[in-house]
């Protein structure tokens, strides 16, 4: 389900850890997706901030699949959906 939702909402997706963290701090994010095969030291910041801000955090199994769902040719460690 997760990959499909990301694909359907591609126009509202923020890709990458830095951009996701920035948007979360600005209050622009409704939910976050994190790839299990991404570097945990990098993604842990997103997980911690999501818990702090009560943003739903979903796990997916593959950076490559998450990147493809986002419409990019490389893997994505994190992706976030902007609020409407």
C-alpha positions as CSV (number, residue, x, y, z in Angstrom):
1,X,0.0,0.0,0.0
2,X,2.7,2.4,0.9
3,X,4.4,2.6,-2.5
4,X,1.0,3.0,-4.2
5,X,0.1,5.9,-2.0
6,X,3.4,7.6,-2.7
7,X,2.9,7.1,-6.5
8,X,-0.6,8.5,-6.3
9,X,0.4,11.6,-4.4
10,X,3.6,12.2,-6.4
11,X,2.8,15.9,-6.8
12,X,2.9,16.4,-3.0
13,X,6.0,14.3,-2.3
14,X,9.2,15.6,-0.8
15,X,12.2,13.4,-1.4
16,X,15.3,13.0,0.7
17,X,16.3,13.3,4.3
18,X,17.4,17.0,4.4
19,X,14.3,18.2,2.6
20,X,12.0,16.0,4.7
21,X,13.5,17.3,7.9
22,X,13.2,20.9,6.8
23,X,9.6,20.5,5.8
24,X,8.7,18.6,9.0
25,X,10.1,21.5,11.1
26,X,8.0,23.9,9.0
27,X,4.9,21.9,9.8
28,X,4.3,21.0,6.1
29,X,4.2,17.2,6.4
30,X,1.3,14.8,7.0
31,X,3.2,11.5,6.9
32,X,6.7,10.1,6.3
33,X,8.1,7.0,4.5
34,X,11.4,5.5,5.4
35,X,13.3,2.8,3.6
36,X,14.5,-0.1,5.8
37,X,17.6,-0.6,3.8
38,X,18.7,3.1,4.2
39,X,21.5,4.1,6.5
40,X,20.0,4.1,10.0
41,X,22.2,7.0,11.2
42,X,20.7,9.2,8.5
43,X,17.1,8.1,8.8
44,X,17.0,8.1,12.6
45,X,16.8,11.9,12.7
46,X,13.6,11.7,10.6
47,X,12.2,9.0,12.9
48,X,12.9,11.0,16.0
49,X,11.4,14.2,14.7
50,X,8.3,12.4,13.4
51,X,7.8,10.9,16.9
52,X,8.3,14.3,18.5
53,X,5.8,16.0,16.1
54,X,3.3,13.1,16.1
55,X,3.7,12.6,12.3
56,X,2.8,9.1,11.1
57,X,6.0,7.2,10.0
58,X,5.7,4.3,7.6
59,X,8.4,1.8,6.8
60,X,9.0,0.4,3.4
61,X,11.5,-2.3,2.5
62,X,13.5,-0.7,-0.4
63,X,15.2,2.6,-1.2
64,X,15.1,1.7,-4.9
65,X,11.3,1.0,-4.8
66,X,10.7,4.2,-2.8
67,X,12.7,6.2,-5.3
68,X,10.8,4.6,-8.2
69,X,7.4,5.4,-6.5
70,X,8.6,9.0,-6.2
71,X,9.4,9.1,-9.9
72,X,13.2,9.3,-9.6
73,X,15.8,7.0,-11.1
74,X,17.8,6.6,-7.8
75,X,16.9,5.2,-4.4
76,X,15.3,7.4,-1.8
77,X,16.0,6.9,1.9
78,X,13.0,9.0,3.0
79,X,10.0,10.6,1.3
80,X,7.3,12.7,2.9
81,X,3.8,13.8,1.9
82,X,3.0,17.5,2.1
83,X,-0.2,18.5,3.8
84,X,-2.9,19.8,1.4
